[in-house]
């Protein structure tokens, strides 16, 4: 009897392993940016609240969640640097390197065709640079917690210009205010864009969980019958 049990028992770990390997990869690809790396062309106040140290974007449930952490607290900027902005460049398929022609020339490798502008006042907007349209971001879609700023951008706000949503490119640059390239404090990442990490829908997670439990129950049943 014990000789017959062993093969059946080995079916359970194998089944679970196969299901787990098939599960969507939910590891977040976080961009790490060195502290204190203000652009040499930046002429604004070198406040740590404008210095990006990490950034990431996830995609799920019909929206992007854009998260960034600074080297210092963000809220005090409302009084110390009242014009501060956090700008996410979005390349939906027709992005170009728009900063390289400016003075000073910066942002090589940073392509975008629209921008999500996050303001400390909460009056944030998604600006389509191809059509010239601006869509207000609901105030509830922006959260500031210490040194971290998070925004929820519905995919419907950012229609494709050639790329699927999961292939959109993103780059973050804080600014000390509106103006030329010299008020751009930092890029994250430098000289590149990055794509969002897709997260599984709740329904997919439920199906996966049911399959795993079913496989485990099947394995236990076959072992007991053996």
N, C-alpha and C positions, 0 to 999 in steps of 0.2 A: 504493500500500500504506500509506504513512504517513497519508494522508487518512482511511483506514478505521480506523487504529489509535486515533486520538485519541478518538472517541466511546466505544469499548470501554474504554479506560483510565480514562475519567471515571466509569465505573460503579462502580469499586472504592471511591473516596472517598465517593461518595454512599451506597453500601450500608453502609459502616462508620459513616457519620454517622447514618444512620437507626437502626442497631442501638444505637449509643451513646446516642442520644436516648431510646430505649425502655428503657434500663437503669434499675433502681431508683435513686432518689436516696439516696446514702449520706452526704451531708454532715450532720454532727452540729450540731444547734441548741443551742449552748452558751449558758447564761445567765451573763452577766457582771455581777458585783455589786461595787460600789465597796469598796475597802479602808477600814477604819476607820469604817464606817457602823453601829456598834452602835445598837440601838434606844434612844431616849431614856428608855424605861421600864425598861431593863435595869439591874439592880442588882448583878449578879455581876462577877467579875473580868474586865477587858477584855483577855483573853489573845488574841493574834492567831490562836491555834489554834481559836478559836471564831468567827472572822470569815470568812464565806464570800466568796470572790472569783470562783468559777466553779462551775457545776453543770450536769450534763447526764444524760439517761437515754436508753438505747438499748433496742430491743426486737428480739429475734431468737432463734431456736432454742428457743422456749418459755420465755424468761426475760427479765426486765428487768436491765440493768446500770446501776446508779446510781453516778455518780462526782461527787465534789465536791473542790475544792481550797480550802484555807484560806490566810489571810495568813501563817500561821506553822506550825511543826511541830506534829503532832498527838500523837505518842507521849509527850512530856513532860507532857501534861495528866493522865496517869494518876497522877502524884504531885502536881502543882501544883493541879489542879482535878479531884480523884478522882471527883466525881459527874458529870463531863461526859458528855453524850449528843448524838448526832447523829440527829435525827428527820426522816424523810421522811413527809410527809403524802401520802396517796393518795386521789384521788377516783375511785371506780369507777362512779359514776353517781348515788349518793345523798349526795354530799358537802354539808356545810353549813359556814358560817363559825362555828366553835366557839369562837374566841377572843374574839369581839367582846362577848360577854356577861360576860367575866371582868373582874377588877380587877388591874392596869389593863387597859383595853380595847385590844387590839392585833389584828393579823391580818385587817383588813378585806380581802376579796377572796380570802383563803386558805381554800378549801373542801376538806374531806376527810371520808372515812367510815372510814378505817383508817390505821394508822401503822406504818412500819418503824422500829423503835428500834435504833440501832447503839450498842453499848456497847464501851468500850475493853477491857473484860475478855473480850470475845468472846461474852458471853451475850446475843446479839441476838435479837429476836423480831419477828414480824409480828402486829400486834394488830388484829383486826376489831372495830371499835367498835359495829357493829350487832348482832353476835351475842355479843360479849363473849369470843370465843375468842382464844387466843394460841398461835401456832405458832413454835417455836424455829427460828432460822436456823442451818443448819450452820456451824460455825466456819470451814470452808474457804471459805465464801461471803463472808467479810469480809476485806479486805486494807487495810492501812495502809502507805503508802509516803511518808515525809517529810510533806509538807503535804496529801497526797491520800488520801482514803478512798473505797474502792470496795466495793460490795455487789452480789451477784447474787441476785435475787429471782425464783424460779420463778413463772410466771403462775398455776400451780395453787394457790399459796399465797394468791392474791388474786383470788378469783372475782368476776365482774362483778356489779354491782348496777344495771346498766342501760346501761353503755357497753361498746363493744368495747375490747379491751386497748390498741389503738393510739390510743384516744381518752382513756385515763385521764389525769387531771390530777395533777401532782406539784409539791410545794414542799418545800424543805429548811429546817429551823431547828435550829441548834445550841442546846443548853441547858447552863447551868453545873451543872444538877442537876434532880432531880424537884421539882415545886412549882408555883407559880402562874406567871402570865404574865410576872412581873418577872424570871424567870431565863431567858427566851428572849432570846438574844443578837442574832439576825439572822434575816431571812427572805430566801430566794432562790427566785424573784423576790419583790420587794415587791408586795403587794396583788394577787397573781395566781397562777395555776398554769400549768404548761406541759406539753405532751405529749411522749411519747417519740419518738425518731427510729427508724424501722424500718430494719434492716439486712437485706440479701438473704441468703437461705439458701445454704449452699455448693452445693447442687444447682442453684440458679438461676444462680449465678456460672459453674458449669461449662457449663451450657447456653448461656449468653450467650457465653462464650469460644469454644465450639465453633462457634457461629453466625458469630462474627466471623472466625474462621480459615477457615471454609468459604466465606464471602463473598470473602475476600481471594484464596483459591485459585481460586475461580470466575472472578474478575476477571482474574487472571494468565493462566488458561487461555484465556479468550476473547481477551485481547490477543495471545497468542502465535499463536492460530489466524488472527487477522486479518492 
